[in-house]
Amino acid sequence: MIRLAIAFAVLPSLALAGPFDGVYKQTANAECFLVGVDGGSLQIKDDIFYGVGMECRMASPVQVVDMEATLYNMQCAGEDAAWSERAMLMNDKESGGLIMIWNGYAFRYDRCADDAN
């Protein structure tokens, strides 16, 4: 009975974590504790992508056929502007990081250590 209660207590927190949640280095020597600034890191948390001076709500996820990737409608705001873009995200099988593809641009980010943020 106690195990069942613990399982139900943990389930809601597991359900909220997205497949790409984490902190990612913009460059090899990026500071993982500085999210959203030049020289720092990027973060995905609760379906929001936090970039440099901007954030995007990741909406309408669509699984890409025959790939372990997800296509999102990104509704972004930053620097007194708002825009929408589509982006495809997938886990980098080589490094455990993230591959993010925007129209005409592809980025590969290494994941920060779990205790970075």
N, C-alpha and C positions, 0 to 999 in steps of 0.2 A: 504494500500500500504506500509506503514512504517513497519507494522508487518511482511509482506512478506519479505521485505528487511532484517530485523533483523533475520528472520528464515534462510534465505539463507546465511547470514554471519556466523551464528553459526554452520550450518550443517557440513562444512569441518572439524572443530575441533572435533566434535562429531564422525565423521566417522573414524578419526585416532586413537582414544582411543580404545585399545584392551580390551577384557573382563577381563583380569587379570592385567591390568596396576595398579601399586601401589607400595608402599614400605611396606616390611614385616619384622618383627623381627625374627632374627635367634634364639634368646632365649627370655625368658620372660622379662629379664631386659636389653635387647639390646637397644642401642642408635639409635633411628630412623634417626638422622641427619647424621650418619656415614654409608654410603653405600659402600659395597664391601670390608670391613675390618673385621677382627676377632672382635667379640663383638659388631658389628654394625648390619646393616640390608642388606637385599637383595632388589633389585628393578626390576620391569618389566616395560619397557617403550618403546612404538613404536616397539613391537615385538622383543625386546632385553632383555634378562635376565642378570642382573648384579649380579654376586655372589662374593665370596671372592677371589680377585685376578684374576678373569676371567669374561668373558662375552660370552653369547651364542645368536646367531641369531636364532629366533624361526621360522622355515620355514615349509612349506607344512602342514598346519593344517588340521586334519581330526577329524570330530565329532565322538565320540564314541557312538555306537548304544545303545539306551535305558539308557543313562547316560548323565548328564549335564557335560561332560568332553571333553577335546580336546587333541589329540595326536599330538605332534610336532616332527620334525627332528630338533635337536639342533646342530648347527654348532658352536663349542666352540673354544676359544683361551684364553691362559693365561699361565704365567710362562714359556715362550718360547716353548710352545707346542700347537698343534691344534688337535682337535678330533671331532668326530660326535657321538651322542647318540640319543636315542628316549626318550621322557619324556611325561607323561600324566599330565595335569593340570586340576584342578577343584576347584571351590569355596567351602570353608568349610561352610556348611549350619548352623553349630552350632555357630561358632565364627565370620563369615564374612571374615575369612582369606583365606588362600590358602592351598590346598593339592597338593603336587608335587610328582610324582612317577617316579623314574628312575629304570632301570633294577635291581631288588633286593633290592631297597631302597625306603622307603616312608617317606616324611617329611610333617609336619603340621606347618604352619607359621601363626602367628597372624598379622593382618594388623595394620600398624601404623596409627595414627590419620591423617586425610586429610591434616592438615597444617604442617605435619612433614617435608615435602620436597618441 
